Amino acid sequence: MARRLVPYLLASVLVVAVAGSACLGQIQVPTAYVKGSGAIKVGDTNLGMFEVNVVKSGPTVSGGLKFTEVAPNSTKPVAVIVSRVIKGLCVQGNFATITAEGWWNGSPAEILVECLDDNPSGDWFHIRAKPIKSMLPVIYDAAGGLVKGDIVVFSKPCVVGYAKGCGAIRTPNAGVGRFWFSAELTTAGVRGWINYVDFNPMAAAVTARPYAVIYVPRIEKMELLGNVAVMKGKGTLNGQPAMVEVRAVDNGFPVGSAIKPDEFYITAVPLNTDASDAGYQAGGPLISGDIVVVTYRTTE
């Protein structure tokens, strides 16, 4: 009996394997998406809480969104907007526009959502709902910078690659800025980190306080322009939250070359407007080390 079952079992395994391969072949890599949750202020006292998760894979757009406006002294929401029917997603840089159909306080509505990711003043969210069957010119509209939460806007880059480097530059305060960074831009997103320290190499004590210490644990934005890599992310400047931008230039020549050495530029802007630190900026040709920037075009 066991021997007669073997051929049937093997056939079943082959069928499952082929079916699994077919399913895997249908999985599409997202070409763009908007994901996030958080809250914005609505009027003087109310709060608008949102969740958005919209993904575009080729011509197919899927996902959903929800927005709820609440008043501080009420147990009943002022407005509830929800959609699982996403009509379109358009991403231009760090700005995304979503069109959808759903419900506004139980009535069918056309919905527009706009998101701005990581602009200098923070993320931004806008939602508008217009009743589909109502003859009255009533429109719900709310917008503002995030008071909590985060939004990520991503679109598949035409150029991918990586950048990495380790070295030093002269700084405006006659010190030395030493850096280490590694970043990779793929069709699935960005990953990487940045470390930077500006210190006085002539300080008598090895424990002398550096002029600036900058750390970015996760690079959020990256752009590759030929031999130039531009990287951005939220990190810290001397322990305080800051938005950091680095521009690394791979000139392909060693340090001390009479032609042109590699270049490194860094800017850190505090996110806390009350911070006593006005920010940090430095850059120039490398006095030691090396930078490598590699780019190649994606294929559909």
N, C-alpha and C positions, 0 to 999 in steps of 0.2 A: 504493500500500500504506500509506504514512504517513498519507494523508488518511483512509483507512478506519479506522485505529486511533484517531484523535482522539476520536470519540464514546465509544468503549469506555474510553479513558483518563479522560475527563471523568467518566463514570459511576462509575468506580472511586474517583476522588478524592472524589466526593460521598458515596459509601457510607462511606469511611473517615472523612470529616469528621463525618457523622451519628453513626457508631458512637463516635467520640471524644467528641462532645458528650454522648451518653448515659452514657458511662463517667464523665465529669466530673460529671454530674448526680447520680451515685450516691455521690460522695465526701461523707462526713459529718464535720462538725467535732466533735472530741472534746468531750464534756460533762464528763468527769473523767478524770484519769489519775494514776498513781503511777509515777515513774521514778527510778532511782538505783542506786548500787553502793557497796560499802564493806565494813567489817568491824566486828564487835563482839567483846568478850571473852566466852568461854564457860568458866565455872569460873575457876580460878586461873591456868591456863597456856595453855589452848587458844584458838584464834581461829576465829571463824565469818565466812566471807566470803560475800557475797550479791550477786546481781544481780536486779533486778526491773524489769519494763516491762509495765504493765497499763494498757489504754486502754478507756474506755467511750464509745461513740458511740450515743446514744439508748438502746435496750434491749440493744444488742449489746456484749458484753465480750470482749476478746481480749488476747493477750499471753502472757507466761510469766515464770517465776521460777526461780532456782537458789540453793541454799544449801549450803555445804561447810564442815564443821568439821574442822580439822586440829590435830594435836598437834605441838609443837616438835621432837620427836625421832623422828618417824614419817614414812615415805614414803607410808603408806596413810591415806586420810581416815577419820576417826572416823564421820562421817555425811555422806551426800549426799542432798539433797532437791531434786527437780526437778519442774516441772509446765508443761505446755502446754495444760491444760484448765482455764480460769478460769471458775468458776461465778458469781462475783459480786464487785462492787466498791461499797463504800459510803464516801462521803467526807463528813465533817462538819468544816468548817473546815480545820484543818491536820492532822486525824487521818483515816487511811484504814484500812479493813478489807477484806482480800482473802480470799475462800474459793475453794478449788481442789481438784482431784483430780490426783494424780501418783504419784510413787514415792519411797519412803524406803529407801535401801540396797537397791534392787531389788524391794521389795515394794509393792503398791498401797496408797495411803494418802490419807486426807483431810487437807488442808493448810489452815491458817489463818495469815495474815500480817497484822500490824498495824504501821503506820508513823506516826511523829509527826515533822512537818517544822517545823524552826526554832522549837522552844520555847526558853525562856531558857537552858537547860543544853545545848542542842544537839539534833541529830536522834536518833531512837530507833527501834529495830527489834525486832520480836518474831516468832518463828515457832514453830508447833506442828504436829506430824505425828502422826496416829493411824492405825494399820493398819486396812484395811477388812475383811480376811478373817481376822484373828488373833483368837483367843478370849482371849488374854492381855491384861491391862490395861496395856499398854506404850504410853507416849506420849513422844515426843521434844519437848522444850521448851527454848527458849533465847531470851534477851532481854537488851537492854542498850543503852546509848548508843554511838553510833558513835565508834570510835577513829580511823577514817579514812573518807573518802568523803563522799557527800552524798545526800539524798533530797529529791525534789520532789513535793509533793502539790497537785493542782490540781482545782478544780471550777468549772464554768461559773457565773459570777455572774448574779444576777437583775438587778443594776443595774450598768451600765458607764458610762464617762465618762473625764474627765481632770482633772488639776489642775496648775497651774503658778504660779510666783511668783518674785519678786525684791524684796528689801527689807531692812529692818533692824529689830531690837528692842533694848530695853535689857536688859542682863544683870546678874545679881546682884553681879558684881564692879565695878560702875559702868562697865563697858565697853559696847561695841556689838557685837551679833551680826548679822553680815551673811549672808544666805542667797540661794541660787539653787537651784531645783529644777524638774523637769518629770517628770510621771508620767502614764501612760495605762493604764486597765483595760479590756480587751476580752474577748470570749468566748474568745479564743485564749490569754489570759494577761496578764501585767503587764510593762511596760517603763518605764524611767526612771532618773533619777539624782538625787543630792542633794549639794550643796556648802554648807558652813557654816564661818564663821570668827568667833571672838570675839576682839576686839582692843581696845586702848586708843587711842581717837582722839586723845588728848592727849599720846601718847608723843613724845618729842623726836626720836627717830630713826625714819625710815620703815621701817627693817629690824628694829624692835623685835619680839621674839618674841610671837606671839599667845597668848592664854590657852588657846584650844582651836581645833584645825583638824579638821573632820569631813568625811569623804568617803565616799559610797556610790556605787560605779560601776554597780550594778544593783539596782533596787528589786525585791524578791522577793515581797512581799505588799502588797496595797492594798485598802482598804475605803472605800466612798463612802457617807456617811450625810447625805443632804441637802446642806447647804452645808459639810460637814466631810469632809476627806480624811485618812485615816490610812495612812501608808506605812512599811514596815519593810524592812530589808535588812542584810546583812553588809557592813561597811565598815571604816574606820579612825578612831580617835580619837588624834590626835597621833602618827600613824604606827603605832599598835598595833591589832591586830584588835579589832573591837567590833561589837555588835549595836545598830543605830540605829533609832529610831522617831521619826517626825515627825507631828504633828497640825497641819494647816493649816485655818484657818477663813475662809471667804469671807463677810463680813458685808455686802458690796455697797456699802460707803460708803468715800469717800476718806480718806486719812490726815489727821488733824486734825479730822475730822468730830465734831460735838457728839453725834452719835447713837452710833455704835460702829464703830471701824476694824476692819480684818481682824486676825487673830491667828495667831501662829506659835509652836509649842512643839516642843522637840527634847530627846531623851534618848539618851545613848550609854552602853552598859554593856560594859566590856572582856570579851572572850572568854577571855583568859588570866587565870586565877585568881591567878597570881603577880604580876600587873602591879601596879606601885606606884600607878598612876593609879586612883582609886576610881570614876571615871566622871564624866559631865557631864550637867547638866540646866539648861535655861533656857527662857523663854517669856514671852509677853505680847502686848499690842497692838503693831501696827506703828508705828514712828516715821517710816518712809519706805517707799515701794514699794507693791506691790499683789499680791493673791492671787486667783486665779480657780479656782473649782471648778464643774465642769459635770457633771451626771448625767442619765441617761435609762435607762428600763427596756428590757431586751432583749425581742425578740419571737422566739418559737419558729418 
